[in-house]
Amino acid sequence: MASKACLQLEEKVMSRDLCTLCGACVGMCPYIVAYQGRVLVRDECDLSEGRCSAFCPRISLDMNELSRLVFGIPYGWEAMGSVSRIFMTRSSDRTVRTRAQDAGTVTSLMGLALEEGLIDSAVVTSFQDKGYPEARVVSDRQELLKCAGSNYMASPTLQAFHRAAAEVERKRIGVVATPCQTLGLAKMRTVRSEEPNGIEKLKLVIGLFCTWALSHPAFEEFLEKEVSRPVLKYKIPPPPANVLQVVTPNGQIDLPLDRIRPLVRPACKVCWDMTSEFADLSVGAAELEASPGGGQKELSSWNTVIVRTERGMSLLERARIKGILETEELPKKSLDHLREAARNKKKRALQAIVEKTGSKRDLLCLKVDPSAVERFLEE
């Protein structure tokens, strides 16, 4: 007897600590819900095959199929995935830069996409103080600006995409997503289903760089003990700082990352993607150094942007022409460091997968040529 779709999630994903809380399985039926940092199966459904298991990026993920669908080429195991161009950017609007996580690139690009009609809705994640992040669907720049910033906790953002896609008036949707969420969206494109899944409404994906995400409510409980004031922003500066900076109205509190890492979700240990490889544009902080002449660029004042698709390049170029974004070339040393960091994460994840399964030919959800993985690990 075939295993029921919802039980496949429990057996293959949740019971093996592989759930990333991306939200791809949530919001389509009453049996599966996201609650306080977990996905729960409340009851069994009658389907042997369902969208919940079909959309999950931790069940049977054919990387070559995804790459051919999105980029027209097989998956190549490059450190940062398929790359067209790389820039260093920042918003020209100081208000946006002040409110944003780093340099306001994501907020500026999503805002422009809304204004230009490329999308009519944006799925983003917001947080208030030390609370749990909440996925929201917004339709204008002011709403978007309220959602700027990150808090490093996993959030079922794709649940909000399902909600938006089910609304008839929403025709063109953009999503700001972490790597696991971009994988979920890419996998949804491969699924052929009698029931509409709304993926045809997806018109833009801006991915975020991500090394790991924190568990809820563990991180929230940790903050309650360590930080008494309201939290305005979280920030992890590049090495050698090794701290999580918590910005409050009365100043900044530095928390050692050694105390934060035990709160990382177990699924992050087997995540090989640091730069959201299946997005149109991928954005993260730009790691820069002070120049010998003293003309230092603040580490938080620029973003790194990886252009992956023509759609992404068109939007970025439009932002540059309209003066919404300032762009510069990313210094070679910064690019080399980013490539090294992405490669190291991929290697650590593959090694963790092999350790978990005990075999280089059993790679959990990954459907890839094992010899390609072996070559990558040996580089």
C-alpha positions as CSV (number, residue, x, y, z in Angstrom):
1,M,0.0,0.0,0.0
2,A,1.4,3.4,-1.0
3,S,2.4,5.7,1.7
4,K,0.1,8.7,2.1
5,A,1.6,12.0,0.9
6,C,1.5,13.8,4.3
7,L,3.1,10.8,6.0
8,Q,5.9,10.9,3.5
9,L,6.8,14.3,4.9
10,E,6.9,12.9,8.4
11,E,8.9,9.8,7.4
12,K,11.4,11.3,4.9
13,V,11.8,14.8,6.2
14,M,10.5,15.7,9.7
15,S,11.7,12.5,11.5
16,R,15.1,12.9,9.9
17,D,15.6,16.6,10.9
18,L,15.5,17.7,7.3
19,C,12.7,20.2,7.4
20,T,13.8,23.8,6.7
21,L,10.5,25.4,7.4
22,C,10.4,26.9,3.9
23,G,6.6,26.6,3.9
24,A,6.3,24.9,0.5
25,C,4.0,22.2,2.0
26,V,1.9,24.6,4.1
27,G,-1.3,26.5,3.2
28,M,-2.9,24.2,0.7
29,C,-4.9,21.8,2.9
30,P,-6.1,21.7,6.5
31,Y,-3.9,18.8,7.4
32,I,-0.5,20.5,7.4
33,V,0.2,23.7,9.4
34,A,3.2,25.7,10.5
35,Y,3.2,26.4,14.3
36,Q,6.0,28.0,16.4
37,G,8.9,27.1,14.2
38,R,7.7,23.6,13.1
39,V,5.6,22.0,10.4
40,L,2.9,19.7,11.9
41,V,0.8,17.1,10.3
42,R,-2.5,17.3,12.1
43,D,-4.2,14.3,10.5
44,E,-3.8,11.9,7.6
45,C,-5.3,12.8,4.2
46,D,-6.4,10.2,1.6
47,L,-4.0,11.1,-1.1
48,S,-1.1,8.9,-2.0
49,E,0.4,11.8,-4.0
50,G,-0.1,15.4,-2.9
51,R,1.3,18.8,-3.6
52,C,2.8,18.9,0.0
53,S,5.3,16.1,-0.7
54,A,5.7,17.1,-4.4
55,F,6.7,20.6,-3.5
56,C,9.0,19.8,-0.6
57,P,12.7,20.5,-1.6
58,R,13.9,17.8,0.8
59,I,12.1,15.0,-1.1
60,S,13.6,13.7,-4.4
61,L,15.4,16.8,-5.7
62,D,16.7,16.4,-9.2
63,M,19.3,19.2,-9.5
64,N,19.8,18.8,-13.2
65,E,16.1,19.0,-13.9
66,L,15.8,22.2,-11.8
67,S,18.8,23.8,-13.4
68,R,17.6,23.0,-17.0
69,L,14.2,24.4,-16.2
70,V,15.5,27.7,-14.7
71,F,18.8,28.2,-16.6
72,G,18.6,25.9,-19.5
73,I,21.8,23.9,-18.5
74,P,22.5,21.0,-16.2
75,Y,23.6,21.6,-12.6
76,G,27.3,22.3,-12.7
77,W,28.3,22.2,-9.0
78,E,29.9,25.7,-9.2
79,A,30.4,27.2,-5.7
80,M,27.8,29.9,-6.3
81,G,25.6,28.2,-8.9
82,S,24.8,29.7,-12.3
83,V,26.2,33.3,-12.4
84,S,25.8,35.8,-15.2
85,R,27.2,39.0,-13.6
86,I,28.2,40.2,-10.1
87,F,27.9,43.7,-8.8
88,M,28.2,45.7,-5.6
89,T,25.1,47.9,-5.0
90,R,23.4,50.1,-2.6
91,S,20.1,52.1,-2.5
92,S,20.4,55.8,-3.4
93,D,17.8,56.5,-0.7
94,R,19.3,57.0,2.7
95,T,15.9,56.3,4.4
96,V,15.9,52.9,2.8
97,R,19.5,52.2,3.7
98,T,18.8,53.2,7.3
99,R,15.8,50.8,7.6
100,A,17.2,48.0,5.6
101,Q,19.4,45.1,6.7
102,D,22.5,46.2,4.8
103,A,22.3,48.6,1.9
104,G,18.7,48.5,0.9
105,T,19.1,46.6,-2.5
106,V,16.4,44.1,-2.0
107,T,13.8,46.7,-0.8
108,S,14.8,49.0,-3.7
109,L,14.5,46.3,-6.3
110,M,11.2,44.9,-5.1
111,G,9.8,48.4,-4.8
112,L,10.8,49.1,-8.4
113,A,9.3,45.9,-9.6
114,L,6.0,46.9,-8.0
115,E,6.1,50.4,-9.4
116,E,7.0,49.2,-12.9
117,G,4.2,46.5,-12.9
118,L,6.6,43.6,-13.2
119,I,4.8,42.3,-10.1
120,D,1.6,43.4,-8.4
121,S,2.4,41.6,-5.1
122,A,5.6,40.9,-3.1
123,V,5.9,38.1,-0.6
124,V,8.3,39.2,2.1
125,T,9.1,38.4,5.8
126,S,8.8,40.9,8.7
127,F,9.5,40.8,12.4
128,Q,8.7,42.9,15.4
129,D,11.1,43.1,18.2
130,K,12.1,39.7,19.5
131,G,9.0,37.9,18.1
132,Y,8.6,35.2,15.5
133,P,9.0,36.4,11.8
134,E,5.8,36.6,9.8
135,A,5.5,36.2,6.0
136,R,3.4,39.0,4.5
137,V,2.0,39.9,1.1
138,V,2.5,43.6,0.3
139,S,1.5,45.7,-2.7
140,D,3.3,49.0,-2.3
141,R,6.6,50.6,-1.4
142,Q,5.6,51.8,2.1
143,E,4.3,48.4,3.1
144,L,7.5,46.9,1.7
145,L,9.7,49.3,3.7
146,K,8.1,48.2,6.9
147,C,9.3,44.6,6.3
148,A,12.9,45.5,5.7
149,G,15.5,43.7,7.8
150,S,16.3,40.2,9.0
151,N,16.2,38.3,12.3
152,Y,17.9,35.1,11.3
153,M,15.0,32.8,12.3
154,A,13.5,30.4,9.8
155,S,10.0,31.3,8.5
156,P,7.4,29.4,6.3
157,T,7.4,32.2,3.8
158,L,6.1,30.0,0.9
159,Q,2.9,29.6,2.8
160,A,2.3,33.2,2.1
161,F,3.1,32.6,-1.6
162,H,0.4,29.9,-1.7
163,R,-2.1,32.4,-0.1
164,A,-1.3,35.1,-2.6
165,A,-1.4,32.8,-5.6
166,A,-4.9,31.6,-4.6
167,E,-6.2,35.2,-4.7
168,V,-7.7,35.9,-8.2
169,E,-6.8,39.6,-8.2
170,R,-3.1,38.8,-7.8
171,K,-1.5,38.0,-11.2
172,R,2.2,38.6,-10.9
173,I,4.0,37.8,-7.6
174,G,7.5,38.4,-6.5
175,V,9.2,36.6,-3.6
176,V,12.1,37.5,-1.3
177,A,13.4,34.0,-0.4
178,T,16.2,32.2,1.4
179,P,18.0,29.4,-0.4
180,C,15.7,26.6,0.7
181,Q,12.7,28.6,-0.3
182,T,14.1,29.3,-3.7
183,L,14.6,25.6,-4.1
184,G,11.0,25.0,-3.1
185,L,9.8,27.5,-5.7
186,A,12.0,26.0,-8.4
187,K,10.7,22.5,-7.6
188,M,7.1,23.7,-7.8
189,R,7.8,24.6,-11.4
190,T,8.6,21.0,-12.2
191,V,5.4,19.6,-10.7
192,R,2.5,18.7,-13.1
193,S,-0.7,18.6,-11.2
194,E,-4.4,18.5,-12.0
195,E,-4.9,21.1,-9.3
196,P,-3.5,24.6,-10.1
197,N,-0.6,25.5,-7.9
198,G,-0.3,29.1,-8.8
199,I,3.4,28.9,-9.8
200,E,2.6,30.5,-13.2
201,K,2.0,33.7,-11.2
202,L,5.6,33.7,-9.9
203,K,7.4,36.5,-11.9
204,L,10.4,37.4,-9.8
205,V,12.6,35.7,-7.1
206,I,15.1,37.7,-5.1
207,G,17.2,35.3,-3.1
208,L,19.1,36.1,0.1
209,F,22.5,34.8,1.1
210,C,22.1,32.5,4.1
211,T,24.5,30.4,6.1
212,W,22.0,29.1,8.6
213,A,18.7,29.9,10.3
214,L,17.8,29.8,14.0
215,S,15.1,27.6,15.6
216,H,12.0,29.1,17.1
217,P,11.1,29.3,20.0
218,A,14.7,28.6,21.2
219,F,16.1,31.8,19.8
220,E,13.3,33.9,21.1
221,E,13.7,32.4,24.6
222,F,17.4,33.1,24.4
223,L,16.8,36.7,23.5
224,E,14.4,37.2,26.4
225,K,17.1,36.3,28.8
226,E,19.9,38.3,27.1
227,V,18.2,41.4,25.6
228,S,15.7,43.4,27.7
229,R,15.1,46.3,25.3
230,P,13.2,46.3,22.0
231,V,15.2,45.0,19.0
232,L,15.4,47.1,15.9
233,K,17.8,45.0,13.8
234,Y,20.1,42.0,13.9
235,K,23.5,41.9,12.1
236,I,26.3,39.3,11.7
237,P,29.4,41.1,10.6
238,P,32.1,39.2,8.6
239,P,34.9,37.4,10.3
240,P,36.8,37.8,12.5
241,A,34.0,39.5,14.5
242,N,32.2,36.2,15.4
243,V,29.2,37.9,17.0
244,L,25.6,38.5,16.5
245,Q,24.9,42.3,16.8
246,V,21.5,43.1,18.3
247,V,20.7,46.8,17.7
248,T,18.3,48.4,20.2
249,P,17.1,52.0,20.7
250,N,19.8,52.4,23.4
251,G,22.7,50.9,21.6
252,Q,24.2,47.6,20.3
253,I,24.6,44.3,22.2
254,D,27.1,41.8,20.9
255,L,26.3,38.1,21.5
256,P,29.1,35.6,20.7
257,L,28.2,33.3,17.8
258,D,29.5,30.4,19.9
259,R,26.4,30.8,22.0
260,I,24.1,31.2,19.0
261,R,25.2,28.2,16.9
262,P,23.6,25.6,19.2
263,L,20.2,27.2,18.2
264,V,20.7,26.6,14.5
265,R,18.1,24.3,12.9
266,P,19.5,20.8,12.3
267,A,18.4,20.9,8.7
268,C,20.8,23.7,8.0
269,K,23.8,21.4,8.4
270,V,22.8,19.5,5.2
271,C,22.0,22.7,3.2
272,W,24.6,23.1,0.4
273,D,23.3,26.5,-1.0
274,M,24.6,29.7,0.5
275,T,23.7,32.1,-2.2
276,S,20.1,31.2,-3.3
277,E,21.3,29.6,-6.5
278,F,17.8,29.4,-8.1
279,A,16.8,33.0,-7.8
280,D,16.7,35.7,-10.5
281,L,19.0,37.9,-8.3
282,S,20.8,36.8,-5.2
283,V,21.7,39.5,-2.6
284,G,23.9,39.6,0.5
285,A,26.2,41.8,2.4
286,A,29.4,43.0,0.7
287,E,32.5,42.2,2.7
288,L,34.9,45.0,2.1
289,E,38.2,46.2,3.6
290,A,39.4,49.6,4.5
291,S,41.6,51.1,1.8
292,P,45.2,52.1,2.6
293,G,44.4,55.7,2.2
294,G,41.8,55.7,4.9
295,G,38.8,55.9,2.6
296,Q,36.9,53.1,4.3
297,K,33.6,51.8,2.9
298,E,31.4,50.7,5.8
299,L,30.8,47.0,5.8
300,S,27.1,47.5,6.1
301,S,26.8,50.1,3.4
302,W,26.9,47.9,0.3
303,N,25.4,44.7,-1.0
304,T,26.8,42.0,-3.2
305,V,24.3,41.1,-6.1
306,I,24.6,38.0,-8.2
307,V,22.7,38.2,-11.5
308,R,21.4,34.8,-12.6
309,T,18.7,35.5,-15.2
310,E,17.8,38.0,-18.0
311,R,14.8,39.0,-15.9
312,G,17.1,39.8,-13.0
313,M,19.6,41.7,-15.2
314,S,16.8,43.8,-16.7
315,L,15.5,44.8,-13.3
316,L,18.9,45.7,-12.0
317,E,19.8,47.7,-15.0
318,R,16.5,49.6,-14.8
319,A,17.2,50.4,-11.1
320,R,20.7,51.7,-12.1
321,I,19.3,53.9,-15.0
322,K,16.6,55.4,-12.8
323,G,19.2,56.2,-10.1
324,I,17.5,53.9,-7.6
325,L,20.6,51.9,-7.1
326,E,24.3,52.8,-7.1
327,T,26.5,50.1,-8.6
328,E,30.2,49.3,-8.5
329,E,32.4,46.4,-9.3
330,L,32.9,44.0,-6.5
331,P,36.6,43.9,-5.5
332,K,38.3,40.6,-6.6
333,K,39.3,39.9,-3.0
334,S,35.7,40.1,-1.8
335,L,34.5,38.0,-4.7
336,D,37.2,35.3,-4.0
337,H,36.2,35.2,-0.3
338,L,32.5,34.9,-1.2
339,R,33.3,32.0,-3.7
340,E,35.4,30.3,-1.0
341,A,32.7,30.7,1.6
342,A,30.0,29.3,-0.7
343,R,32.2,26.4,-1.7
344,N,33.0,25.6,1.9
345,K,29.3,25.5,2.9
346,K,28.6,23.2,0.0
347,K,31.4,20.8,1.0
348,R,30.4,20.9,4.7
349,A,26.8,20.0,3.7
350,L,27.8,17.2,1.4
351,Q,30.1,15.8,4.0
352,A,27.3,16.0,6.6
353,I,24.9,14.2,4.2
354,V,27.4,11.4,3.6
355,E,28.0,11.1,7.3
356,K,24.2,10.9,7.9
357,T,23.6,8.2,5.3
358,G,26.9,6.4,5.5
359,S,27.3,6.4,1.8
360,K,28.5,8.7,-1.0
361,R,25.8,7.2,-3.2
362,D,22.9,7.9,-0.8
363,L,22.6,11.7,-0.7
364,L,19.2,11.9,1.0
365,C,16.9,14.0,-1.2
366,L,19.6,14.8,-3.8
367,K,19.2,13.1,-7.2
368,V,22.6,13.7,-8.7
369,D,25.5,11.9,-10.3
370,P,27.5,10.6,-7.3
371,S,30.7,10.9,-9.2
372,A,30.1,14.6,-9.6
373,V,29.7,15.0,-5.9
374,E,32.9,12.9,-5.3
375,R,34.8,15.2,-7.7
376,F,33.5,18.3,-5.9
377,L,34.5,17.0,-2.5
378,E,38.0,16.1,-3.7
379,E,38.7,19.6,-5.2
